[in-house]
């Protein structure tokens, strides 16, 4: 009992340290990436700062997050400190909601692990939608689960939160795909014998197809997501299936070890490094399946939604670890026995957890260093000389009290300087 109390106390201290280090990022300059650049430009377009001939006008990103940025801008609160705070709150909030899906032992340690993942550390400093999307996605899942377990009235807030999640990121449609899979699992016998269960499933599938059609066909859907999937290549070039699996298994391996493969390759220069991360990703996939069977996680709605989301990720033909943000709590829960009340962590699990924590602190300290030191930020942030030069120009103009005139979004460097001058005060 004393040992358990001591461990909980240490876990809580760890969480406090992680939150303290993460909070230092409120002092960061506004960090620009390809995705944040697009979100800010869409926000400018919605606010009238860019015309209908701009690239932002034709951008296919959903307008939910840009509208949030626009509201913050009109409230004079669009700055890095507010955006970082919002992302940290979203990560903590979604982690708490996850603990309502499945019983989590050592909640403080679980929160710390989620916050110190290098994926979350990176994206909590950016004006991107993923962590806020995860919060609304998890809220909708919890309400839908309560709709099955408690009262049908819970489906009303579930639908409302799902609509917000989809407007933040179209990946929110996995809610309906996962719900359909859950109904198939739960009511296969009833579906065969009762007409109204077949009707519910039919209506749900029609709704899912309507949402997909809306994403593809409505004016805001400027680019077809179906075209981006390039599903035809799976038949004309079957090797592309292996490529996609490799991308996403590597992402899962990076999430598990808690470091990008590119960082390891940049230091060791060994060609087989990505294959080690792919192997780690395969282990994670095995652990998820194994734990789902042992603990009967498949009996709950969240499991099916996470599986639908994972299937969507593995179909996507591009590498991008940020897509793992909604899946991360479930993967880490399945990987580390420290979070399961019925399991005890052995030495291998403790060793992996130790590596995860160590590299998590490295990520947190590195991000805090960039946030607090302008010279270090200019030296290490980004990997493009044009981006570094844009920040140099911006810092010089900010120190001199100058600002930039507006540019169209086709001149990327000038546009970045303009956005930094306007919103990085």
Residue pairs with C-beta under 8 A, 6 or more apart in sequence:
7 106
8 106
8 108
11 106
11 108
11 109
11 112
12 108
14 108
14 109
14 112
14 357
15 108
15 109
15 111
15 112
15 115
18 111
18 112
18 115
18 116
18 360
18 364
19 88
19 115
21 361
21 364
21 365
21 368
22 88
22 115
22 116
22 121
22 124
22 364
23 88
24 368
24 371
24 372
25 84
25 124
25 125
25 367
25 368
25 371
26 80
26 81
26 84
26 85
26 371
27 80
27 81
27 371
27 372
28 80
28 84
28 125
28 367
28 370
28 371
28 377
29 80
29 371
29 374
29 377
29 391
29 395
29 420
29 424
30 79
30 80
30 83
30 127
30 419
30 420
30 423
30 424
31 80
31 125
31 126
31 127
31 381
32 40
32 382
32 387
32 390
32 416
32 419
32 420
33 126
33 128
35 126
35 128
35 322
36 126
36 127
36 128
37 412
37 415
37 416
37 419
38 56
38 59
38 61
39 61
39 65
39 66
39 69
39 127
39 128
39 129
40 66
40 69
40 127
40 419
40 423
41 50
41 54
41 55
41 56
41 59
41 409
41 415
41 419
42 56
42 59
42 61
42 63
42 66
43 66
43 67
43 69
43 70
43 73
44 50
44 56
44 409
44 419
45 51
45 54
45 56
45 57
45 59
45 66
46 63
46 66
46 67
46 70
47 70
47 73
47 74
49 406
50 56
50 57
50 408
50 409
51 57
51 408
54 408
54 409
54 410
55 409
55 410
56 409
58 222
58 223
59 222
60 220
60 221
60 222
60 223
60 225
62 129
62 166
62 167
62 168
62 169
62 170
62 220
63 167
63 220
64 129
64 164
64 167
64 168
64 169
65 128
65 129
65 132
65 133
65 168
65 169
68 132
69 78
69 127
72 78
72 82
72 83
73 423
78 423
79 423
79 424
79 425
80 125
80 424
83 126
83 127
84 124
84 125
86 132
87 123
87 124
87 125
87 126
87 131
87 132
88 115
88 124
90 131
90 132
90 134
90 135
91 114
91 115
91 120
91 124
91 131
91 134
92 111
92 115
93 135
94 131
94 134
94 135
94 137
94 138
94 326
94 329
95 110
95 111
95 114
95 115
95 329
96 111
97 135
97 138
97 139
97 141
97 142
98 104
98 138
98 329
98 330
98 333
99 107
99 110
100 142
101 138
101 141
101 142
101 145
101 300
101 302
102 297
102 300
102 302
102 333
103 340
103 341
104 110
104 333
104 339
104 340
105 338
105 339
105 340
105 341
106 338
106 339
109 338
109 339
110 329
110 332
110 333
110 339
112 357
112 360
113 332
113 336
113 356
113 357
113 360
114 120
114 328
114 329
114 332
115 121
116 258
116 356
116 357
116 360
116 361
116 363
116 364
117 255
117 258
117 328
117 332
117 360
117 363
118 254
118 258
118 259
118 260
118 359
118 360
118 363
119 254
119 255
119 321
119 322
119 324
119 325
119 328
120 131
120 325
120 328
121 360
121 363
121 364
121 367
122 363
122 367
123 130
123 131
123 322
123 325
124 131
125 367
125 371
128 322
129 168
129 169
130 169
130 322
130 323
130 325
130 326
131 325
132 168
133 165
133 168
133 169
133 171
133 172
133 326
134 325
134 326
136 161
136 162
136 164
136 165
136 168
136 172
137 161
137 162
137 165
137 172
137 175
137 326
138 326
139 157
139 161
140 157
140 158
140 159
140 161
140 162
140 165
140 172
140 175
141 158
141 175
141 301
141 302
141 305
143 154
143 155
143 157
143 158
143 161
144 154
144 155
144 158
144 162
144 175
144 179
144 301
145 300
145 301
145 302
146 154
146 158
147 153
147 154
147 155
147 158
148 301
162 172
162 175
162 176
165 172
165 175
166 172
166 173
166 175
166 211
170 215
170 225
171 309
171 312
171 323
171 326
173 208
173 211
173 212
173 215
174 305
174 308
174 309
174 312
175 305
176 204
176 207
176 208
176 211
177 208
177 305
177 308
177 312
178 301
178 304
178 305
178 306
178 307
178 308
178 309
179 204
179 301
179 304
179 305
180 201
180 204
180 205
180 208
181 304
181 307
181 308
182 301
182 304
182 305
183 191
183 197
183 200
183 201
183 204
184 191
184 201
185 298
185 304
187 197
190 197
191 197
191 198
191 201
214 221
215 221
215 225
216 224
216 225
216 226
228 317
229 315
229 316
229 317
230 240
230 317
231 315
233 240
233 317
234 240
234 241
240 317
243 317
244 314
244 315
244 316
244 317
245 314
246 274
246 278
247 317
247 318
247 319
248 281
248 313
248 314
248 316
248 319
249 277
249 278
249 281
249 282
249 285
250 261
250 274
250 277
250 278
250 281
250 319
251 281
251 313
251 319
251 320
251 321
251 323
251 324
252 280
252 281
252 284
252 285
252 324
252 331
253 261
253 276
253 277
253 278
253 279
253 280
253 281
253 283
253 284
254 260
254 261
254 277
254 280
254 321
255 284
255 321
255 324
255 328
255 331
255 332
256 280
256 281
256 283
256 284
256 331
256 335
256 352
256 356
257 277
257 280
257 355
257 356
257 359
258 355
258 356
258 359
258 360
258 363
259 359
259 362
259 363
260 321
261 273
261 274
261 277
264 273
265 273
265 274
284 331
284 334
284 335
287 334
287 335
288 330
288 331
288 334
288 335
291 297
291 334
291 340
292 298
292 303
292 334
295 340
295 342
297 303
297 334
298 304
302 330
306 327
306 330
309 326
309 327
310 327
313 323
313 324
313 327
316 323
324 331
332 339
333 339
333 340
335 352
336 345
336 349
336 352
336 353
337 343
337 344
337 345
337 346
337 349
338 345
338 349
338 353
345 353
366 380
369 376
370 376
370 377
370 380
370 381
371 377
374 395
377 391
378 388
378 391
378 392
378 395
381 387
381 388
381 391
382 388
382 391
386 412
386 413
387 416
389 413
390 413
390 416
390 417
390 420
391 420
393 417
394 417
394 420
394 421
394 424
397 403
397 404
397 417
397 421
398 421
398 424
398 425
402 421
403 421
403 422
404 414
404 417
404 418
404 421
404 422
405 418
406 418
407 414
407 415
407 418
408 415
409 415
